[in-house]
C-alpha cells in the first residue's frame, strides 16, 4: 500500500534535517532501527488489529479537550483520522529508513502551520505509548509485552524528538525569513537574549 499523504511531498530537505537531529541523540538513548525494527515487525500483524481503537481514541482525546479541539476545522476529523491511520500502519510496518524519519521531521513543519504545539504533540505520544503498552500486556506473554513496549517507547521518544526539534527549527527559520534575517544569526541572537533574560532573574 502506498501512502499518498507523504509520498507526494518532496521530502528532499528533510532527509538532511532528520539526519542532523538523529545525530544529536546518543545511540543508547534512541530508537535502534535493526533491533527495535525487528521487534515491531514481529508484532505488526497484531498491532494492525488495534488501528481503529488507536485512531478513535486519539481523536476522542483531542476533541474532548477545548484547547486541542480548537486546532481542528469544522468537518476535518475524517481527513485527520485517515492521516493518522496511514501514519500508524506505515509506522508499525516499517521500514525505518531515511524516508520514514524525513517524513517525521516534516510533521514538525506541518504542525507549525496549524498551531499544534509540541506540548500537545508530546502528550499524545504519552497517550500512544500508554495505549500500545496496555494492549500489549493484554495480548502477549510478559516477556513479549515488555519487548514490544520497550521498542515502541524508544520509537516514541525518537519520533517525538524529530517532530519537536524540526518544529523549533522551522519556527525560527520562518520568523528569520519573514524578517529578512539569516536563521543562523537569529539563533545566535536567541542565545544572547536568553543569557540576558537569565541575568535578569538573578537576585540582587
Ligand atoms: C503523537 C503525536 C502526533 C503525531 C505522530 C502526528 C503526526 C502527524 C502526521 C504524520 C501528519 C501529516 C503530515 C503530512 O502532511 O504528511 C500530521 C498532521 C496534522 N496533525 Fe499531527 N501528529 C501528532 C499530534 C497532533 C496533535 C496533538 C494535533 C492537534 C492538537 C495534531 C494535529 C494535526 C493537524 C491539524 C494536521 C494536519 C495539518 C495539515 O495538513 O494542514 N497532531 N500529524
Boltz pocket constraint, residues with backbone or C-beta under 6 A from the ligand:
constraints:
  - pocket:
      binder: B
      contacts: [[A, 5], [A, 6], [A, 62], [A, 67], [A, 68], [A, 69], [A, 71], [A, 72], [A, 80], [A, 83], [A, 87], [A, 103], [A, 106], [A, 107], [A, 110], [A, 111], [A, 114], [A, 116], [A, 117], [A, 120], [A, 121], [A, 122], [A, 124], [A, 125], [A, 128]]
      max_distance: 6.0
